[in-house]
Amino acid sequence: MNEAMLKELGVVRDQIDSIDAQLLALLNERARCAEHVGEIKSRYGEAGHVYRPEREAQVLRRIQDLNQGPLPNESVTFFFREVMSACLSLENPLGIAFLGPLGTFSESAAVKHFGHAARLVPQTTIDDVFREVEAGHAQYGVVPVENSTEGAVGRTLDLLLGSPLKICGEVVLRIHQHLMSRETSLGAITKVYSHAQSLAQCHEWLNRSLPGVPRISVGSNAEAARLASVEPGAAAIAGEAASERYELPRLVENIEDEPNNTTRFFVLGRHDAGPSGADKTSLIMSATNRPGAVHLLLAPLAAAGVSMSRLESRPARAALWEYVFYVDIEGHRDEPAVKTALAALAAEAAYLKILGSYPQAVY
Ligand SMILES: C=C(O[C@@H]1C=C(C(=O)O)C=C[C@H]1O)C(=O)O
């Protein structure tokens, strides 16, 4: 290397070393503050509420407002989430149940929301995630609720109806599907494993690029990657987490048919969140089976000036041809307009259950 260049590099590297030392000192100073907050909470009998989703959302939104680059918001948000995760785990790492196995998009969602310091506990089914949190074996649970191309996850919606758990957060994850295999060319691929939903999300790509190659649906994308990692000729469609877990090279990246493919997850806990300033409230309601019933249910929202961000109907199991509605509205249940709308809904609906208020996902 050129001596002048080495000299210049040396100056900048000294600067970086000095900044790193300052960052380290500041990170530990911040960690001590978070410990202090934890100590105050336990002194006031709030030891069980150490994790505060609304406060974390506010911290991240503020960081994004302050950020002037060159680092993009996505990167600084990632760092600060990890910092909060590490600070929180100094006291007691959070136990997070999620729909496993490791290597699924649910794992990525849990890590995106709670950071790498959380203790992730994979579960076999969505039912098990609910049970683990209800039984207190895990403090929080992460379950998929809807995909932008495939629609609602029915099992999650059905379980929310009967569960005492509250929604205390949402995570929105961009879903990128990759074709991964030990084979090095498409021509060598004789079968493709994946979860049925992922096969559906890559249906057109598969018709075009691997016509006639059998598609085999298995329990999860991670299981598909595991199979493809040991079977010659096999490929899997799965996400980055699975390719890393099974050290399976990605042959073709981003093969999802819909470029804006996202999945939304709910974070479940035994309490919901306080107001963060930009919140949502999820509820389930049902109307008696008469003309105009749905309109009567939705009118109170409009009257109070509350926006609805999602409406999903599911058949009620109890009575044939009756429906329950899953509604997401903007705002926190403690805000006056939302309070007014909820009171009017309670008077109108045959059944109303408030699933929780929580901060809108921070991207
Ligand atoms: C430190 C606190 O507790 C936790 C840690 C946070 C953090 O590290 O910034 C934020 C919210 C809580 O999950 C707090 O409530 O301020």
The ligand as a Gaussian input file, in Angstrom:
#p B3LYP/6-31G(d) Opt

LIG

0 1
 C      -36.034000       1.854000      30.087000
 C      -37.328000       1.541000      30.040000
 O      -37.800000       0.220000      29.990000
 C      -37.656000      -0.603000      28.859000
 C      -36.442000      -0.298000      28.079000
 C      -36.467000       0.740000      27.146000
 C      -35.198000       1.302000      26.571000
 O      -34.139000       0.688000      26.710000
 O      -35.260000       2.433000      26.027000
 C      -37.706000       1.251000      26.739000
 C      -38.892000       0.736000      27.202000
 C      -38.932000      -0.436000      28.070000
 O      -39.179000      -1.591000      27.300000
 C      -38.348000       2.621000      30.066000
 O      -39.529000       2.327000      30.271000
 O      -37.967000       3.791000      29.868000

